[in-house]
Amino acid sequence: MDPLNYRLLFLGGGVCLLTLVCLIGTRRIVRAMSLPARVLVWLAAGTFLFAGSQILGKGIVGWWPFLGTPKVFVHLVKVEVSPRSGKVAAIAFAGFSGQALQSATKVFVADADGKDIVEVCGGTVMDIRWSKDGERLYLLRSGAERRKPPSKSLWVYTPATRKMTYVRELARLATVLNLDPAEKRLLFTAPRPADTEGRVLLVQGNVNHEKEDREVCWREGWQGGQTWGPKTGNMFISTNDESSLSEEYGLWMIREEDGSPKPVGLLRMEGIEGIWINLTETHAALFVRRAPPPCMDFDLYVLDIKEGFAKPIAASVDWGSAVWDRNGRILAFGDYTGLKTYEVSTGRVRLLLEAPRNWVHPSLPERLKPLSYSPSGDIVFQTGLWRVERYDSESGQARTLLYAGQLRRYFPGRREKRLGGAHHQDTKAPTGIVPGVPGAFVLSG
């Protein structure tokens, strides 16, 4: 549900209250009027009351009640916030009805206050990542070149110029963007030749040159996660079955020595699907899937990389729902009870904000997903599929930066195609992978 619009609440309530007060105060005068004059007064009063009630309803539910529920419902599928600039990027999925049930996906960028919303592109976008300086947004798109079969491709959007630039093609199995700290290298999955069924390659490539891609390792069966160390630039890779690294499974760190990768085993644990490493590379937040896909239950662990010990922090969390502070000492995360922090030095877990009730299913809490941690202690987080909010560490309160209802006007309930590559809306009801979530799918409608 859209957040309450207090300006409309006061305006609509004020119109209704003022109309009622005027009717009560002038009832004797109205009685003395002729019948036509009284009818006009009552019609005017009814019009004002109706207008006030509609404004009041708009402020409460987010749409005009006399028009009924909106035909377009928007979900925030994935949100990324730049730690440096504070800019907000969101992949929004909309379902709407026309001649048939249709859907579309678009990418939007807003400033740090959630204002000045810009539509970046449409079509299938698998993942988005901000550059370190927050001045460029990387996008992993599918079918943007309209090839058959559709290919994956890397693009860059520059908010200052509002331009999209094609960078390079990627393998069709790539679903998550993994950029090294210098933003010059990529890690992505690619298919093995047909004679090696069941094996999937992990490839290291140059951001700007497709011909320099080379194999890092192969993994078999249930795949794992991968990322770069933010300090050293080493690769961190998890496996859940046999791989070219070893017959054992777990978390590995790979150093580049003399041009060849040297793997070092860090932790023997099955199910590691997400690896979030702090800036000092002393600890890592691990998202561990409880069972092979399509199971969507993850548990959160914090790994002491030097000691090789992983401590369980929370159960039943959403994939990626954690962010480190800039000192690498505090991890903000969200679980089924609310927004919390974990301090590595003390092992203390602190509840910052209780999760609100889900407006669709009031018996269930909303899922809170931290996105960015400011030096002052403020945390930008996502609430369910509906809102992006900022938690104020001083007041202990949260305020809304961006909500799904603001994006409805960008999804007209009709077939729309824009020429030019960067703006294209596919209103066919697609079935696709949820960006950034291995093994997760969204169904059209």
Backbone torsions as a table, in degrees:
resi	resn	phi	psi	omega
1	MET	NA	144.8	177.0
2	ASP	-66.2	149.0	178.3
3	PRO	-67.7	157.9	179.0
4	LEU	-63.1	134.1	175.5
5	ASN	-99.6	98.5	-172.6
6	TYR	-66.9	-29.4	177.9
7	ARG	-63.9	-44.8	177.2
8	LEU	-69.3	-35.2	177.8
9	LEU	-59.9	-48.2	-179.2
10	PHE	-68.6	-38.2	-179.4
11	LEU	-66.6	-50.3	-180.0
12	GLY	-64.3	-44.2	178.2
13	GLY	-64.2	-37.0	179.3
14	GLY	-67.1	-39.4	178.2
15	VAL	-63.1	-45.4	179.8
16	CYS	-64.4	-44.8	-178.6
17	LEU	-65.1	-43.1	-179.8
18	LEU	-64.2	-39.2	178.9
19	THR	-63.5	-44.4	179.7
20	LEU	-64.4	-42.0	179.1
21	VAL	-62.0	-43.0	179.2
22	CYS	-63.7	-40.0	178.7
23	LEU	-63.5	-42.9	-179.3
24	ILE	-68.2	-41.6	-177.1
25	GLY	-71.0	-24.5	-175.8
26	THR	-114.0	18.7	-175.5
27	ARG	-63.5	-35.2	179.7
28	ARG	-68.5	-39.7	179.0
29	ILE	-65.0	-40.1	-179.0
30	VAL	-64.8	-39.4	-179.6
31	ARG	-62.6	-29.0	-177.6
32	ALA	-83.4	-7.7	-179.0
33	MET	-79.4	164.9	174.1
34	SER	-71.0	163.8	-176.7
35	LEU	-59.1	-47.1	178.6
36	PRO	-59.0	-38.7	-179.8
37	ALA	-66.7	-40.9	178.5
38	ARG	-63.1	-40.8	178.8
39	VAL	-60.7	-42.6	179.4
40	LEU	-63.2	-41.1	178.8
41	VAL	-62.1	-46.0	-179.6
42	TRP	-66.7	-35.9	176.3
43	LEU	-64.5	-42.2	178.9
44	ALA	-64.5	-42.8	179.0
45	ALA	-63.0	-43.0	178.8
46	GLY	-62.4	-38.6	177.9
47	THR	-63.5	-44.6	179.0
48	PHE	-64.7	-41.3	179.0
49	LEU	-64.7	-41.0	178.6
50	PHE	-63.6	-45.2	179.6
51	ALA	-61.9	-43.7	179.1
52	GLY	-63.2	-41.1	179.6
53	SER	-65.8	-35.6	178.7
54	GLN	-68.4	-42.0	176.4
55	ILE	-62.3	-42.1	178.3
56	LEU	-62.0	-44.4	178.1
57	GLY	-63.4	-39.1	177.3
58	LYS	-60.2	-41.2	179.4
59	GLY	-68.1	-27.7	-177.1
60	ILE	-86.4	-52.8	-173.1
61	VAL	-100.2	-14.0	175.8
62	GLY	95.0	-0.6	175.4
63	TRP	-145.0	165.1	-178.3
64	TRP	-75.0	117.6	-176.3
65	PRO	-57.1	-35.7	-176.4
66	PHE	-69.9	-17.3	176.0
67	LEU	-88.2	-7.3	-177.4
68	GLY	80.0	-179.3	179.9
69	THR	-64.7	144.2	-176.8
70	PRO	-64.9	149.5	179.6
71	LYS	-80.0	-11.6	-179.4
72	VAL	-113.9	123.1	175.5
73	PHE	-116.7	127.1	-173.6
74	VAL	-113.9	136.7	174.3
75	HIS	-117.5	140.4	172.7
76	LEU	-87.7	97.9	-174.6
77	VAL	-72.6	-43.7	179.3
78	LYS	-147.0	137.5	179.8
79	VAL	-129.9	135.5	175.2
80	GLU	-126.6	133.1	179.5
81	VAL	-117.3	130.3	178.4
82	SER	-74.4	122.1	178.4
83	PRO	-63.3	-26.9	-176.4
84	ARG	-85.2	-53.6	-175.7
85	SER	-93.9	-19.3	-178.2
86	GLY	80.9	0.1	-180.0
87	LYS	-63.6	146.1	-176.8
88	VAL	-110.7	126.4	174.3
89	ALA	-116.8	137.4	-175.8
90	ALA	-139.5	137.1	167.9
91	ILE	-96.2	117.8	-176.8
92	ALA	-112.3	134.6	178.3
93	PHE	-111.8	129.2	-178.0
94	ALA	-123.5	140.6	172.3
95	GLY	-118.4	134.3	-178.8
96	PHE	-150.5	162.1	-176.4
97	SER	-112.5	136.5	173.7
98	GLY	-135.1	-121.6	172.2
99	GLN	-70.0	-24.2	176.1
100	ALA	-149.6	166.9	177.9
101	LEU	-66.7	126.1	-175.6
102	GLN	-132.0	168.2	178.4
103	SER	-153.2	164.5	-179.7
104	ALA	-157.7	158.5	177.1
105	THR	-128.9	136.2	177.8
106	LYS	-140.1	158.9	177.0
107	VAL	-111.5	135.9	-179.6
108	PHE	-128.3	152.4	174.6
109	VAL	-128.7	133.3	177.0
110	ALA	-128.4	161.7	178.6
111	ASP	-76.4	-177.4	-173.2
112	ALA	-63.0	-22.7	178.5
113	ASP	-95.2	6.1	-179.8
114	GLY	79.9	9.0	-179.2
115	LYS	-101.7	-179.5	179.6
116	ASP	51.1	59.6	-179.0
117	ILE	-75.3	131.5	-179.9
118	VAL	-123.1	130.4	174.0
119	GLU	-79.4	121.9	-175.9
120	VAL	-88.9	-54.7	-177.7
121	CYS	-164.9	169.7	174.8
122	GLY	-120.2	-170.2	-177.1
123	GLY	88.7	-172.5	-177.5
124	THR	-84.1	116.8	176.3
125	VAL	-117.5	119.8	-174.5
126	MET	-82.9	-36.5	-175.5
127	ASP	-158.6	157.1	177.2
128	ILE	-137.7	147.7	178.3
129	ARG	-147.2	135.5	174.2
130	TRP	-82.5	148.3	170.1
131	SER	-70.7	167.4	-176.8
132	LYS	-62.7	-35.0	-179.0
133	ASP	-86.2	-4.0	178.1
134	GLY	73.2	13.1	-177.7
135	GLU	-101.3	-4.1	178.5
136	ARG	-140.0	145.3	177.9
137	LEU	-118.9	121.9	176.7
138	TYR	-89.6	137.8	-179.6
139	LEU	-129.0	134.5	172.4
140	LEU	-101.1	108.7	-174.3
141	ARG	-109.7	155.1	178.9
142	SER	-120.9	126.3	177.1
143	GLY	73.8	16.5	-177.2
144	ALA	-66.4	-26.9	179.6
145	GLU	-90.1	-0.4	178.6
146	ARG	58.2	37.9	177.5
147	ARG	-88.3	161.5	177.7
148	LYS	-123.4	116.5	-3.1
149	PRO	-72.5	155.9	-177.5
150	PRO	-61.5	139.0	-178.9
151	SER	-104.3	164.2	172.1
152	LYS	-89.6	147.9	179.8
153	SER	-148.7	151.6	178.9
154	LEU	-101.0	130.9	179.3
155	TRP	-128.1	161.8	175.2
156	VAL	-129.0	130.2	175.2
157	TYR	-110.9	132.6	179.0
158	THR	-109.4	108.9	-178.6
159	PRO	-59.0	-33.2	-176.8
160	ALA	-63.0	-37.5	-179.0
161	THR	-105.8	-10.1	-177.8
162	ARG	57.1	41.6	-179.9
163	LYS	-118.7	143.2	174.9
164	MET	-102.3	136.9	179.9
165	THR	-128.4	128.7	176.5
166	TYR	-73.7	134.8	-177.5
167	VAL	-108.4	-58.3	-177.4
168	ARG	-167.8	167.7	176.1
169	GLU	-90.2	150.2	176.6
170	LEU	-126.9	166.3	-178.9
171	ALA	-68.0	153.4	-175.1
172	ARG	-66.3	-21.7	179.3
173	LEU	-84.7	-5.4	179.2
174	ALA	-70.3	125.2	178.9
175	THR	-128.6	-14.8	-177.3
176	VAL	-130.4	136.6	177.6
177	LEU	-84.0	125.8	175.6
178	ASN	-127.4	99.1	-179.1
179	LEU	-101.0	139.4	177.8
180	ASP	-74.5	168.7	-175.3
181	PRO	-58.1	-31.5	-179.8
182	ALA	-84.6	-4.0	-178.6
183	GLU	58.0	37.5	177.6
184	LYS	-115.8	-19.2	-177.4
185	ARG	-125.5	155.4	-179.6
186	LEU	-125.2	153.0	167.3
187	LEU	-121.0	129.0	178.3
188	PHE	-156.0	158.0	-179.3
189	THR	-88.6	148.6	-179.3
190	ALA	-146.4	153.2	-178.3
191	PRO	-74.8	147.5	173.1
192	ARG	-83.4	162.6	174.4
193	PRO	-57.4	162.0	-174.1
194	ALA	-61.5	-27.3	-177.6
195	ASP	-79.4	0.1	178.2
196	THR	-121.7	57.2	-177.0
197	GLU	-60.4	138.7	178.3
198	GLY	92.6	-11.0	179.2
199	ARG	-103.8	140.9	178.6
200	VAL	-125.4	133.0	-179.4
201	LEU	-80.3	145.4	165.3
202	LEU	-109.2	122.8	-170.3
203	VAL	-116.6	138.9	171.6
204	GLN	-104.2	130.6	-179.3
205	GLY	-139.0	165.6	175.6
206	ASN	-84.6	141.3	-178.3
207	VAL	-59.4	-37.2	-172.4
208	ASN	-104.7	-4.6	-175.5
209	HIS	-133.8	114.9	-179.6
210	GLU	-70.8	-30.3	-173.4
211	LYS	-72.6	-12.5	-177.1
212	GLU	-95.0	9.6	178.1
213	ASP	-65.3	139.1	177.0
214	ARG	-146.7	153.7	-175.5
215	GLU	-72.2	135.5	173.0
216	VAL	-97.0	-49.2	178.0
217	CYS	-166.1	170.9	169.0
218	TRP	-120.1	150.7	179.0
219	ARG	-126.3	147.5	-176.9
220	GLU	-116.2	146.7	174.4
221	GLY	71.9	-137.0	-177.9
222	TRP	-65.0	116.3	-173.5
223	GLN	-77.2	164.3	179.7
224	GLY	-117.1	-157.4	-179.1
225	GLY	-110.8	172.9	177.7
226	GLN	-156.6	149.6	176.7
227	THR	-162.3	177.8	176.7
228	TRP	-109.9	146.3	172.6
229	GLY	-72.1	125.5	-175.6
230	PRO	-68.2	-19.2	-177.9
231	LYS	-99.6	-49.9	-175.4
232	THR	-93.5	-21.9	-174.8
233	GLY	79.1	9.0	174.9
234	ASN	-70.1	155.7	176.9
235	MET	-90.2	138.3	174.7
236	PHE	-117.4	121.9	-172.0
237	ILE	-132.9	137.6	176.4
238	SER	-114.9	147.1	179.0
239	THR	-131.0	152.2	179.5
240	ASN	-121.8	7.2	-179.3
241	ASP	-158.5	-166.4	177.6
242	GLU	-62.9	144.6	178.3
243	SER	-148.2	176.4	176.3
244	SER	-72.1	-11.8	176.5
245	LEU	-76.9	-41.0	-177.9
246	SER	-176.9	166.0	172.3
247	GLU	-75.2	-17.2	179.0
248	GLU	-83.5	163.0	178.7
249	TYR	-115.3	163.9	177.8
250	GLY	143.4	-155.2	-177.7
251	LEU	-105.2	133.0	-177.7
252	TRP	-125.0	148.1	169.1
253	MET	-113.3	132.5	-177.4
254	ILE	-118.3	119.7	175.6
255	ARG	-98.4	150.2	173.6
256	GLU	-93.6	114.4	178.3
257	GLU	-128.0	119.6	-179.7
258	ASP	56.2	36.4	176.4
259	GLY	79.9	3.4	179.4
260	SER	-126.5	146.0	-177.8
261	PRO	-75.6	137.6	177.9
262	LYS	-119.9	105.4	-177.3
263	PRO	-81.8	143.2	175.8
264	VAL	-128.9	125.0	179.0
265	GLY	-73.2	128.8	179.8
266	LEU	-106.0	-37.6	-173.1
267	LEU	-157.0	134.0	174.4
268	ARG	-96.4	103.3	-179.3
269	MET	-154.4	135.2	179.4
270	GLU	-93.0	144.2	172.8
271	GLY	96.9	8.0	-179.2
272	ILE	-71.7	112.5	-177.4
273	GLU	-114.5	-14.9	178.6
274	GLY	-139.5	135.2	-176.7
275	ILE	-128.5	110.4	179.4
276	TRP	-113.8	108.8	-174.8
277	ILE	-102.8	136.9	178.7
278	ASN	-72.8	165.8	-171.8
279	LEU	-65.0	-24.2	179.7
280	THR	-91.6	-3.7	179.9
281	GLU	57.8	36.9	174.7
282	THR	-98.8	-27.7	-178.1
283	HIS	-139.6	157.2	178.7
284	ALA	-139.1	138.0	172.0
285	ALA	-89.5	126.7	-176.6
286	LEU	-115.4	129.7	175.1
287	PHE	-101.7	113.4	-170.9
288	VAL	-111.1	119.0	178.8
289	ARG	-76.6	133.5	-174.4
290	ARG	-70.5	-30.7	-178.3
291	ALA	-149.3	162.4	-179.2
292	PRO	-58.2	156.6	176.2
293	PRO	-55.0	145.3	16.4
294	PRO	-91.2	18.2	176.5
295	CYS	-58.2	133.1	-177.3
296	MET	-115.4	16.9	179.5
297	ASP	-91.5	123.7	179.6
298	PHE	-120.2	145.6	171.3
299	ASP	-113.0	147.9	-178.1
300	LEU	-103.2	127.3	175.0
301	TYR	-121.3	153.5	170.7
302	VAL	-116.3	121.1	-177.0
303	LEU	-99.0	127.6	167.6
304	ASP	-83.6	105.5	-171.4
305	ILE	-62.9	-38.6	-178.9
306	LYS	-69.0	-43.0	-177.2
307	GLU	-83.0	-21.8	-178.7
308	GLY	71.7	30.0	-179.5
309	PHE	-117.6	129.0	179.6
310	ALA	-108.0	124.4	-178.2
311	LYS	-104.0	128.1	176.5
312	PRO	-69.5	133.6	-176.9
313	ILE	-112.1	-45.1	-175.8
314	ALA	-153.4	152.3	178.0
315	ALA	-110.4	154.7	175.8
316	SER	55.1	59.4	176.7
317	VAL	-108.9	160.0	175.1
318	ASP	-80.2	147.4	179.0
319	TRP	-58.3	128.2	176.9
320	GLY	81.7	8.1	-175.3
321	SER	-86.1	59.8	178.0
322	ALA	-158.8	151.6	177.0
323	VAL	-151.2	139.3	178.9
324	TRP	-87.2	149.2	170.9
325	ASP	-75.1	173.4	-172.2
326	ARG	-72.8	-16.4	176.5
327	ASN	-91.9	-8.2	179.8
328	GLY	71.9	19.7	-176.8
329	ARG	-104.4	-24.9	-176.3
330	ILE	-124.7	132.7	176.4
331	LEU	-109.3	121.3	172.7
332	ALA	-92.4	133.7	-179.5
333	PHE	-146.5	164.3	178.3
334	GLY	-125.3	137.0	174.5
335	ASP	-131.3	-164.3	-174.0
336	TYR	-71.4	-9.4	179.5
337	THR	-100.4	-25.2	179.3
338	GLY	157.6	-161.3	179.5
339	LEU	-91.9	127.5	-174.3
340	LYS	-135.0	166.9	172.2
341	THR	-129.2	149.7	175.4
342	TYR	-125.3	125.1	179.7
343	GLU	-100.0	120.0	-172.7
344	VAL	-67.8	-31.1	-176.7
345	SER	-71.2	-33.3	-177.2
346	THR	-109.1	-16.9	-175.9
347	GLY	72.8	16.8	-176.2
348	ARG	-87.5	134.6	174.0
349	VAL	-106.2	129.8	-177.1
350	ARG	-124.2	131.6	176.4
351	LEU	-86.2	120.2	179.6
352	LEU	-93.2	-40.5	-172.4
353	LEU	-150.8	127.6	177.8
354	GLU	-74.3	144.6	179.9
355	ALA	-71.4	131.4	177.0
356	PRO	-72.2	166.7	177.3
357	ARG	-72.2	144.2	175.2
358	ASN	-71.6	125.1	-174.5
359	TRP	-73.0	-19.6	175.7
360	VAL	-82.0	-43.1	178.2
361	HIS	-124.6	87.5	-174.1
362	PRO	-58.0	-20.8	179.5
363	SER	-77.0	-10.0	-177.3
364	LEU	-112.3	146.4	176.0
365	PRO	-82.3	156.2	173.0
366	GLU	-73.7	150.2	175.0
367	ARG	-86.7	130.3	178.6
368	LEU	-107.5	130.9	-176.1
369	LYS	-126.0	106.8	177.1
370	PRO	-63.2	141.2	-176.6
371	LEU	-120.9	-33.9	-176.9
372	SER	-154.1	145.0	-177.3
373	TYR	-123.5	114.2	-177.8
374	SER	-84.2	160.1	177.3
375	PRO	-58.5	-28.8	-179.0
376	SER	-77.9	-9.0	-179.4
377	GLY	100.4	-2.3	175.4
378	ASP	-71.7	145.0	-177.8
379	ILE	-126.0	125.2	171.9
380	VAL	-91.0	129.8	-176.6
381	PHE	-141.9	160.9	179.0
382	GLN	-103.6	135.0	177.9
383	THR	-106.4	109.5	-179.0
384	GLY	55.6	-137.8	177.7
385	LEU	-106.3	16.0	-166.8
386	TRP	-115.8	-37.2	-169.1
387	ARG	-138.5	154.4	167.4
388	VAL	-115.4	126.1	-174.7
389	GLU	-128.8	161.7	176.0
390	ARG	-118.6	125.6	176.2
391	TYR	-89.6	122.3	179.1
392	ASP	-89.1	116.4	-175.7
393	SER	-67.8	-24.7	-179.4
394	GLU	-79.5	-46.5	-177.5
395	SER	-88.0	-20.2	-176.9
396	GLY	73.6	15.2	-179.6
397	GLN	-112.2	162.4	178.4
398	ALA	-120.4	144.7	175.1
399	ARG	-129.2	150.7	-175.2
400	THR	-79.9	131.7	174.4
401	LEU	-98.4	-42.3	-175.4
402	LEU	-150.1	139.3	176.8
403	TYR	-136.8	156.5	-171.1
404	ALA	-59.5	-34.6	-178.2
405	GLY	-59.3	-26.3	179.0
406	GLN	-67.1	-19.1	-174.0
407	LEU	-98.4	-1.0	-177.1
408	ARG	-59.7	-38.0	-175.0
409	ARG	-67.1	-15.6	177.8
410	TYR	-85.0	-4.3	-178.7
411	PHE	-122.0	74.8	177.9
412	PRO	-64.6	144.4	-177.3
413	GLY	-80.2	55.1	178.1
414	ARG	-152.7	164.8	179.6
415	ARG	-71.5	129.2	-176.9
416	GLU	-138.5	130.7	175.1
417	LYS	-133.4	129.0	179.4
418	ARG	-113.4	133.9	179.6
419	LEU	-80.7	154.0	174.5
420	GLY	117.5	5.6	171.6
421	GLY	80.5	-55.1	-174.8
422	ALA	-77.4	-19.4	-179.8
423	HIS	-121.8	104.2	-177.9
424	HIS	-151.4	124.3	179.3
425	GLN	-112.1	122.2	177.9
426	ASP	-100.2	110.1	-175.6
427	THR	-92.5	7.6	170.6
428	LYS	-73.6	147.9	-175.2
429	ALA	-80.4	99.7	-175.5
430	PRO	-87.9	160.2	169.3
431	THR	-117.9	121.9	-174.4
432	GLY	-146.5	176.2	179.7
433	ILE	-79.3	136.1	174.0
434	VAL	-66.2	125.4	-176.1
435	PRO	-55.6	131.2	173.8
436	GLY	77.9	0.3	-178.2
437	VAL	-119.4	101.9	-178.0
438	PRO	-59.2	128.5	174.7
439	GLY	83.1	3.6	-178.7
440	ALA	-100.3	144.1	-178.0
441	PHE	-131.0	153.1	171.3
442	VAL	-116.7	141.6	177.8
443	LEU	-105.5	140.1	-179.3
444	SER	-63.3	153.4	178.7
445	GLY	81.6	NA	NA
